[in-house]
Amino acid sequence: MNPVLETIHSRTSLRRYKDTAIRDDDLQTILDATLRAPTAGNMMLYSILTIKDQAVKITLSKTCDNQPFIARAPLVLVFLADYQRWFDYYRLSDVEDLREPDVGDLLLAIDDALIAAQTAVLAAESLGIGTCYIGDIMENYEAHRELLGLPDYVFPAAMLTLGYYPDNYEPKFRNRYDQEYIVHNEKYRHLNDAELKAMFASLEKEFSPNNKFGAKNMGQFTYARKTGSEFAREMSRSIRAALENWQGRQAEKQ
Ligand SMILES: Cc1cc2nc3c(=O)[nH]c(=O)nc-3n(C[C@H](O)[C@H](O)[C@H](O)COP(=O)(O)O)c2cc1C
């Protein structure tokens, strides 16, 4: 394997870190690589927040679904979908009939932010720095807006915790679903019941009937733990609040 593929294949999410600050030169290397990520129209519709302040990390560890390891990460990066910068520049440039950023602009900016985030993940990994995504940064929109000082047209799309690997760390490689269910040729293939059962067969082997949700099978268990959970509901509420902000302003102008 070449070094790029080796980095991709050796990465796992890291939630335990060496108690050492990220060196400035390593952070700079990660940021330099990240800013080379492809970006829609070369507009760089994202911003990156570097967070080292312990008090802020502690707050994030609570607001992001109570995950204490966030506070123990030496560095946190928040990837922001950012249309504010261009909107302000358009205003400064006296653009005529200037429309407010809308949902399409938001989604494009989220694409940009996520592509940058994954570039940072691989750059960090290549330097012996492990990472973990925190999707819960999309929850509690109002609190995160206040905490991070986000203007109207900036949305926190993803967060990463970063830290050097602890000594003697044994990575745990989590299984992926078989490629035949994930990669479709030329046209989307809507899986039938038999294919779904085959796809999830290995997951179903892990099912325990004595689970805290009273779930009777793996589908019920996963729904209770993920899609039907409090955090998933809060994420949708939070994103609706952010969307109301963007769309509300759009409606006001029409
Ligand atoms: C969008 C996204 C959000 C995630 N959010 C969290 C999180 O809040 N907490 C956490 O511990 N891991 C989180 N993860 C990490 C996943 O749990 C992890 O990638 C997955 O279990 C596969 O494991 P691996 O990365 O070690 O291969 C997230 C990953 C992604 C891509």
The ligand as a Gaussian input file, in Angstrom:
#p B3LYP/6-31G(d) Opt

LIG

0 1
 C      -20.778000      12.721000      11.171000
 C      -20.175000      11.896000      12.276000
 C      -20.546000      12.133000      13.580000
 C      -19.977000      11.402000      14.626000
 N      -20.285000      11.725000      15.920000
 C      -19.670000      11.071000      16.923000
 C      -19.905000      11.448000      18.279000
 O      -20.663000      12.384000      18.563000
 N      -19.256000      10.769000      19.253000
 C      -18.394000       9.742000      18.980000
 O      -17.820000       9.173000      19.916000
 N      -18.148000       9.347000      17.694000
 C      -18.757000      10.001000      16.679000
 N      -18.483000       9.649000      15.373000
 C      -17.522000       8.563000      15.087000
 C      -18.248000       7.303000      14.634000
 O      -18.869000       6.695000      15.733000
 C      -17.230000       6.376000      13.963000
 O      -16.695000       6.987000      12.830000
 C      -17.872000       5.050000      13.560000
 O      -18.325000       4.339000      14.692000
 C      -16.900000       4.155000      12.791000
 O      -15.744000       3.911000      13.572000
 P      -14.280000       4.298000      13.035000
 O      -14.269000       5.770000      12.739000
 O      -13.355000       3.980000      14.199000
 O      -14.013000       3.471000      11.851000
 C      -19.043000      10.365000      14.336000
 C      -18.681000      10.142000      13.006000
 C      -19.217000      10.908000      11.994000
 C      -18.759000      10.668000      10.574000

